[in-house]
């Protein structure tokens, strides 16, 4: 039978009674080495997971920023083409490339004479050097004498 005695300001005293004599041993209240190792392991695993979440958030933010810039560039090029649509290509200062394609609009019934289909494609390379692009398509009504 074990009895636990706690004396003020003293470590834990555990006493056991045996048939021959009573034994008391003194134990310091504290953490064992295994408990400390387990706690540090749990803390480090959770810290790694939090750092991965931050990294994924930064990657998503960068991708969103790139797509937003590409859409803005494509809209700017599309506005420039509204006056005189023509096929062209070029590069922006920050590594974005653009190209335009102008052709008569064709639906399931055939070519419609008074409409032009204007495509603007903006492409770039992401951080991992993969090719990314967006494409905006619009229609423009033209007079019959301006038809291609």
WOVENSUL-V47713 format. One record per residue. RES is the residue in one letter. PSI is psi in degrees with one decimal (* if undefined). Layout:
res,psi
RES,PSI
RES,PSI
//
This chain:
res,psi
X,131.8
X,136.7
X,141.8
X,127.0
X,131.1
X,120.3
X,140.4
X,131.1
X,21.0
X,154.3
X,170.9
X,132.6
X,117.2
X,124.0
X,139.0
X,145.8
X,125.7
X,174.5
X,-32.5
X,-46.0
X,164.2
X,134.2
X,136.2
X,135.2
X,150.6
X,126.6
X,136.8
X,134.1
X,121.8
X,-170.5
X,145.2
X,168.2
X,-39.0
X,-41.7
X,-40.3
X,-42.9
X,-42.9
X,-42.2
X,-42.9
X,-37.9
X,-46.2
X,-42.2
X,-43.4
X,-38.8
X,-43.2
X,-35.0
X,-41.3
X,-41.3
X,-41.1
X,-40.4
X,-36.9
X,-36.8
X,-42.7
X,-42.2
X,-44.2
X,-37.9
X,-40.0
X,-39.6
X,-43.4
X,-38.1
X,-42.0
X,-43.9
X,-42.0
X,-41.8
X,-43.5
X,-44.8
X,-39.0
X,-44.3
X,-39.9
X,-40.6
X,-41.5
X,-44.3
X,-43.5
X,-40.9
X,-40.6
X,-45.3
X,-40.2
X,-39.4
X,-38.3
X,-34.6
X,-12.8
X,-27.9
X,-54.0
X,95.6
X,127.7
X,157.1
X,135.9
X,171.6
X,164.3
X,-173.6
X,140.3
X,165.6
X,-26.9
X,23.4
X,7.2
X,136.6
X,149.5
X,152.6
X,147.3
X,153.1
X,124.2
X,126.7
X,159.9
X,143.0
X,134.0
X,125.2
X,-164.2
X,-21.2
X,-13.2
X,-165.1
X,134.0
X,123.1
X,-34.8
X,12.2
X,137.3
X,139.9
X,122.9
X,122.9
X,133.9
X,121.4
X,125.1
X,126.9
X,158.6
X,169.2
X,133.3
X,-171.5
X,-34.0
X,13.9
X,29.8
X,142.7
X,124.3
X,150.7
X,159.9
X,156.8
X,125.9
X,137.1
X,135.1
X,162.8
X,145.3
X,128.2
X,135.6
X,160.0
X,155.1
X,-33.8
X,-18.7
X,-1.0
X,148.3
X,*
//
